[in-house]
Amino acid sequence: MALLRAALTGGIATGKSYVRVRLASHGIPTLDSDVLAREAVAPESPGLAAVVARFGAGILAADGSLDRRALGAIVFADARARADLEAIVHPRVRDATTAWLERLTTAGESVAVVDIPLLYETGRDRDFDRVIVTSCPRSQQVARVVERDGLSPADAEARIEAQLATEDKVRRADYVIDTGGTFGDTNRQTDRVVERLLTEAARR
């Protein structure tokens, strides 16, 4: 049985992490690309050295780790700077993801899901068999970012605008999970997606 590779994506604060955990609760292997991105710029890593070379030592915290807030203030205000950061981090994340999927294929798994926030923006949707998109109203997105990250509404809007519009992601998705309602609503939608993925995998 060939591994069915599914990507999970959606705008910032649309519930990707919650849905990923729900998928994992069904026994489906999942991978969080944000974790890989953090590992790519861990202290003393080649990735962090490359980031410092591009952006300067001002993006480092006192302990030598990456000051994400300082770096975020730069890249979310400058599209070129953001592209330069992505050129450093994304290849490392892609390589780690590929290795993970290859291990699951060897292990005989039927379905795997990778949470990739910038899936469409980086053209990585072509690497997957199916795409799941999480979506919620824009007002909820802004409110969640403000509450979660302690940003102003204007800064939250800027981070949302830096990504492909949710409407475009929804149009291109194989499965859409609306996270604008209750947790129960989201769980039921996610569980239906699990059933369909497992059914598809069994037919491969």
URFENTA-V278463 format. One record per pair of residues at least 4 apart in sequence whose ideal C-beta (glycine too) atoms are under 7 Angstrom apart, sorted by the first residue. I is the first residue (numbers start at 1). J is the second residue. Records with the same first field share a line. If there is no record, write none. Layout:
BEGIN
I: J, J
END
This chain:
BEGIN
1: 110, 201, 204
2: 204
3: 101, 104, 105, 109, 110, 112
4: 110, 111, 129, 130, 197, 200, 201, 204
5: 101, 112, 128, 129
6: 111, 112, 113, 128, 129, 130, 132, 197
7: 114, 116, 119, 124, 125, 128, 131
8: 16, 19, 20, 113, 114, 115, 132
9: 16, 116, 117, 119, 120, 131, 133, 169
10: 14, 16, 133, 134, 135, 166, 169
11: 141, 160, 163, 166
12: 141, 145, 159, 160, 163
13: 141, 144, 145, 148
14: 134, 135, 136, 141, 166, 179
15: 19, 134, 136, 179, 186
16: 20, 115, 117, 134
17: 21
18: 22, 179, 186
19: 23, 134, 177, 186, 190
20: 24, 30, 32, 113, 115
21: 25
22: 187, 190
23: 28, 30, 113, 190, 194
24: 28, 30
26: 194
28: 111, 113, 194
29: 104, 109, 112
30: 113, 115
31: 97, 100, 114, 115
32: 115
33: 37, 93, 97, 114, 115, 116, 117
34: 38, 117
35: 39
36: 40, 93, 96, 97
37: 89, 93
38: 42
40: 45, 47, 89, 92, 93
41: 45, 47, 48, 51, 66, 89
42: 48
43: 48, 64, 65
46: 50
47: 51, 88, 89, 92
48: 52, 66
49: 53
50: 54, 88
51: 55, 59, 66, 85, 88
52: 56, 57, 59, 60
54: 84, 88
55: 59, 71, 74
58: 70
59: 66, 67, 70, 71
60: 64, 66, 67
61: 65, 67
66: 71
67: 71
68: 72
69: 73
71: 75
72: 76
73: 77
74: 78, 81
75: 81, 82, 85
76: 82, 158, 159, 162
78: 82
79: 83
80: 84
81: 85
82: 86, 162
83: 87
84: 88
85: 89
86: 90
89: 93
90: 94, 122
91: 95
92: 96
93: 97
94: 98
95: 99
96: 100
97: 101, 114
98: 102
99: 103
100: 104
101: 105, 112
102: 106
103: 107
104: 109, 112
110: 198, 201
111: 197, 198, 201
116: 124
118: 122, 163
119: 124, 125, 131
120: 125, 164, 169, 172
121: 163, 164
125: 131
130: 174, 175, 197
131: 172, 173, 174
132: 173, 175, 177, 193
133: 169, 170, 173, 176
134: 177, 179
135: 166, 170, 176, 178, 179
136: 140, 141, 178, 179, 180
137: 180
138: 142
139: 143
140: 144, 180
141: 145, 160
142: 146, 153, 156, 157, 160
143: 147
144: 148
145: 149, 151, 156, 159
146: 151, 153, 156
151: 155, 156
152: 156
153: 157
154: 158
155: 159
156: 160
157: 161
158: 162
164: 168, 169
166: 170
167: 171
168: 172
169: 173
170: 176
175: 193
177: 186, 189, 190, 193
178: 189
179: 186
181: 185, 186
183: 187
184: 188
185: 189
186: 190
187: 191
188: 192
189: 193
190: 194
191: 195
192: 196
193: 197
194: 198
195: 199
196: 200
197: 201
198: 202
199: 203
END
